[in-house]
Amino acid sequence: MFVRKVTMLLKPNSIAKFSLLMEREVIPMLRKQNGFQDELTFFAPSEDGVTGISLWDKAANAEAYSRGTYPAVLKKLATLIEGTPKVDTYEVLNSTFHKIAAAVAA
């Protein structure tokens, strides 16, 4: 399993619009991507920071999303965010939600 972690700063007072846009437009786009497993989004009110964690079956599918659909997602979010989001990627070692230990060991 593979993870994309995206962190960004929101413009002041835009969390409600951001949440609605994620629910109505971005998450449906994610669900159409090959290998997409799950999306978790966290908000840090003290700093207007948002972190999104998307889970993918393998790195190649996350990379295809990053090249293909992610630029369109950024355009949808452009009026709500400050600066450029930071993207980090990881291989998942453990999860209580997904059975991945056998896949990592293989």
Rosetta blueprint (number, residue, H / E / L):
1 M L
2 F E
3 V E
4 R E
5 K E
6 V E
7 T E
8 M E
9 L E
10 L E
11 K L
12 P L
13 N L
14 S L
15 I H
16 A H
17 K H
18 F H
19 S H
20 L H
21 L H
22 M H
23 E H
24 R H
25 E H
26 V H
27 I H
28 P H
29 M H
30 L H
31 R H
32 K L
33 Q L
34 N L
35 G L
36 F E
37 Q E
38 D E
39 E E
40 L E
41 T E
42 F E
43 F E
44 A E
45 P L
46 S L
47 E L
48 D L
49 G E
50 V E
51 T E
52 G E
53 I E
54 S E
55 L E
56 W E
57 D L
58 K L
59 A H
60 A H
61 N H
62 A H
63 E H
64 A H
65 Y H
66 S H
67 R H
68 G H
69 T L
70 Y H
71 P H
72 A H
73 V H
74 L H
75 K H
76 K H
77 L H
78 A L
79 T L
80 L L
81 I E
82 E E
83 G E
84 T E
85 P E
86 K E
87 V E
88 D E
89 T E
90 Y E
91 E E
92 V L
93 L L
94 N L
95 S L
96 T L
97 F L
98 H L
99 K L
100 I L
101 A H
102 A H
103 A H
104 V H
105 A H
106 A L
